[in-house]
């Protein structure tokens, strides 16, 4: 029996687009500007990827102005972002569903990325971490998207690729589909989403 949710919410980074290198290089540019030690790609993936930028800075013991700088220079690193080959096809197949993006990426950056790859048209709402009190892994961002879409959280499917996504989706009462991460359902790539969600 395939899932028939009232809406589908997608994390953006690592699900719709590959933006890991753009965030890593932006953060290192900010660290360098403030004369802090830069971090390796492996360390970035292991400790910081998928978490809110300002939460990461708190973990590193750095002040918020490093984050402001990072967000400001992020636009210069958009060229490093790639769209996954399955993204547009999957979104097209799920055209009959209400869809939203829920991302810890700041609003202006998120909108630039979605527009750059011409996938903004597929979404009814884009909710970002700067619009809620607490970013993922807290459920605030999921609950706000559900509110805007007019759906109940327990009738929603969230698609994510990090522990933060799974925690946010579970805390909101929704069903979580994880890409290469343990969740209510786990898939290896976005194209497998339509194996779980009805497209009739």
C-alpha angles and dihedrals in degrees: 000000000000124000119259106189125180089234141000121223120199131200106222110210111068093006108057099011137019103237100149096111093046091055093043093052092044092052092048090050088054093046090050093048090055092043096248125141113271121234131231122247090246092053091048091053094044100046111018114021114113096016129107112275094232092048087053091051090051089053089051092048092241129138127251096254089073087060093049089052091047092052091047094053094039090088089063090059099051090106089073091061119099129189115233113249093239098049104090095040093051093047090050092051090051092050094125093062129082105248136193140179117228112186141159087220111107116262100250092048093046092050091048091052095047091047093045090060094037094240098116088092091067095062131079093195140014115200119184136188093258090064097059136055094238126028125214131327080052114076096234094103092050093047092049091051090050090049093052092046092046095235135126114252092230089059093054133094118214120201116202144147105210139064088250090060093048092049093047093048094045093047090053092053096246132127115264125210110194125204105219091337132095112265138130085296128009128206131178098222139010093254089070091063091090089057086068104031121062114242097182 
